[in-house]
């Protein structure tokens, strides 16, 4: 394992201690697997992110290995040993498996990926890497994206392999590339986004020469498939420090090519405070939304928080009194969100949920200090539907004013709205608002068959329910008959 570096003995000795304890934890699985590869005449090493995370003291149960065995040989070794095996990545030299093992006093399940030594590069016009297999671990490590991911531990002897100084960069918390950044990004342009993602995940700095290469090669990201860009962006925004990664995407010009709506916010002004930077405001809203998460990172909430104001550039108007307005930016923003997310191949459900939150994010500001009727509260709940909890978080996060009195007033007003919602939910089952009469009852009372008239009657009763709350059966029947008579 790594020896302490004389230039930074304290940091590296701490790294060494963490790595030893982490590797001892996974040894029952890693060593057993390594011995099987040895017996078959092959080498096996823990590699990449697994080594990095072991050194950081955060190694989970997802383990990455590299080997000189070809994929078909890997399958022969792994199939009798693993609990499950999958070969969906075999075209890229990767075999996946799952293995349950006893670690200490607990049974744990490990997700394992074993990849043959390889090198990969993009054709200038291709969206997919060309894969060729290598014969040495040094050849494999030099193709890795960053030095902190280009370390390995040969098993079972636990020999530390670090030809590119990844250990020192890890101790200094800096991201560099094994070769020149230009060569690395030419091999796979997605690595530019990965630099931003790792900065966000690990809270590392990106070396100046890497940033310069990102700026100079930003247009190369356009040959990468939308799905790969989306997946990398998701990892960034779900990270512990997304502001850091997003700032890097914007500063290097990458955001202009994958999500141009984001840098466009930099030039805008907020409608209430003319000099507030809407770009910075959006990042603050994202951070405040993260603080309100209850069950881990919420991709829908985070995307909505980041994109909630992207309609402002298109709706900016300079008023005669000197103010700047952004009328209906939430509606325009919802449409822009939908378009961008579809382009990045998000699922239909996620597109629907995020764009809906963007559309609704201003609704609360009509609430004032509690002037809404019960009818308005019911409609708020109905329109939010299953997104109500996220809408609560987004609305609260959207307050970034430095005026403590104003912020406290907004918080009190929303407290009041949530209390009213809770009270009405208890009284009226707001989560499942529906008319007091169903479609079959409408047909029976009016003596009509299924058709458009039933839908119109249902809609009328739903509006009545939202306006007045629950009605007694006889009152609902009388109202339906009165409406039907008026239809002629």
Secondary structure, DSSP 8 states (H G I E B T S, - for coil): -----GGGHHHHHHHHHHHHHHHHHHHHHHHHHHHHHHHTT--EEEETHHHHHHHHT---SEEEEEESS-HHHHHHHHHTT-SEEE-TTGGGTEEEEEEEEEETTEEEEEEEEEEESEEEE--TT-SS-EEEE-SSHHHHHHTSSSGGGS-EEEETTTEEE-TT-HHHHHHHTEE--SS-HHHHHHH-THHHHHHHHHHHHH--EE-HHHHHHHHHHGGGGGGS-HHHHHHHHHHHHTSTTHHHHHHHHHHHTHHHHH-HHHHHGGG-B-SSSTT-BHHHHHHHHHHHHHHT-SSS--HHHHHHHHHTTTTHHHH-EE-TTS-EE-TTHHHHHHHHHHHHHHHTT--HHHHHHHHHHHHHTTGGGG-TTTT--HHHHHHHHHHHGGGHHHHHHHHHHT---S-HHHHHHHHHHHHHHHHHHHHHHHHH-GGG---SS-HHHHHHHHT--SSHHHHHHHHHHHHHHHHH----HHHHHHHHHHHHHHT-
